[in-house]
Each structure stands twice: as C-alpha cells, then as structure tokens.
Amino acid sequence: MTTQHTPGPWAISAAMYGVGNLKVHGVEFTRDGITQPIANCGWDDKGEAEANARLIAAAPDLLAALRLCERALEERDAEAEEHAAKAARAAIAKAKGAA
C-alpha cells in the first residue's frame, strides 16, 4: 500500500513562540482554509531548528525537482533538463532560506 504525503506547499510556521531567545520553529500546511502542523522542529537560539524547518518545508519542492530531473535524464531532453535544473535551484534556495 502506498501512502501519499501531505501535498505542498509547506511553510515555516508563523506561530513561533518561546521564552527569551528560544523560539519554537515548525512546519505547517493549509488546506481548505485550515492550517495543520507537519512538524515541530524544536527550539534553540542558534538557528538550527529554523534551518531544519526550512529544509522540511522545502521537501515537496525538492521531491518535485527530483522527479523532473529523473524525467529529463530519461528523456535526454535539453529543454526538460533546463526546466528541471531551474526547479532544483529554486528548491535548494528555499531549503537554504534564500527563496
């Protein structure tokens, strides 16, 4: 049995909270106007939890980019390769917080 993941886009939670310098970071998605959590990425004052949240939030984009890359490599199509490369660059930028 194949279980589908929650569809994207996923976003870093806007409802971060914490005490002092410590903030809780999470990932959420919205469907039919209802926001649901995907992951709680923990809390820290060094940015690691926020970086984890960015990476998790980018997961649907990274998967889509890999699927495009797979298809482009199988087809050996230059236009498909450029489209896949563009999607991959955008997904990597999102995961790194540059998007």
Residue pairs with C-beta under 8 A, 6 or more apart in sequence:
5 59
5 60
5 63
6 29
6 36
6 38
7 29
7 31
7 60
8 29
8 59
8 60
8 61
8 64
9 29
9 57
9 60
9 61
10 27
10 28
10 29
10 38
10 56
10 57
10 58
10 59
10 60
11 27
11 28
11 29
11 30
11 57
12 25
12 26
12 27
12 28
12 50
12 53
12 54
12 57
13 25
13 26
13 27
13 28
13 37
13 53
14 28
15 26
15 28
16 23
16 24
16 25
16 26
17 23
17 24
18 24
18 43
20 45
21 45
22 43
22 44
22 45
23 43
23 45
23 49
23 50
24 40
24 41
24 42
24 43
24 49
25 40
25 41
25 42
25 43
25 49
25 50
25 52
25 53
26 37
26 38
26 39
26 40
26 41
26 53
27 37
27 38
27 39
27 41
27 53
27 56
27 57
28 35
28 36
28 37
28 38
29 35
29 36
29 38
30 36
38 56
38 57
39 53
39 56
41 49
41 50
41 52
41 53
41 56
42 48
42 49
42 52
43 49
50 97
51 97
54 94
54 95
54 96
54 97
55 95
57 94
58 91
58 92
58 94
58 95
61 87
61 90
61 91
61 94
61 95
62 91
62 92
62 95
64 87
64 91
65 84
65 87
65 88
65 90
65 91
66 88
68 80
68 83
68 84
68 87
68 88
69 84
69 85
69 88
71 80
71 84
72 80
72 81
72 83
72 84
73 81
90 99
93 99
